[in-house]
Amino acid sequence: MNTGSDESGEAVVAVERSKPGGAAEEPQDQGLGSRAPEFVKARRMLHLSWQVGVFVIGLAVVVAGIIMLPLPGPGWVVIFGGMAIWATEFVWAQLVLRWTKRKVTEAAQRALDPKVRRRNITLTAIGLVIIGVLMGVYLWKFGIEMPWKIKDQ
């Protein structure tokens, strides 16, 4: 604890937030909630308009990402960028982002597992063989003729 005095001469006690290990909490390890500047949080109407602005900008980015999904462009990256914008202000977005990061990390770890890689390679090879056989049967039966030009026999 640090002790000091304010302008009126009264003793002021500042309590440091610490983690169980005794180390002080780092600034980037903030809890859930708004990350708006303090002067914005201090004024209710300003904070509300700040939240509306963050929501609108995040919504625009997410909609742009959704539009990019079928079109050329980094759709999912832009969607997650919009979620990150929302996460600066809204707890629900922070929780969704944490859950998404955890699932992506788990999927990446599973994909690097040798058993999973062997299974994926085996399934891909089997799928390619099946597609090749089906294409061979089609070409043997109909030749190189498009399906809309096939005559009834």
Secondary structure, DSSP 4 states (H G I P E B T S, - for coil): -EEEE-TTS-EEEEPPPB-TTSPBPPTTS--SS----HHHHTSHHHHHHHHHHHHHHHHHHHHHHHHHTTSSS-HHHHHHHHHHHHHTT-HHHHHHHHHHHHHHHHHHHHHHSHHHHHHHHHHHHHHHHHHHHHHHHHHHHH-S--GGGPPP-
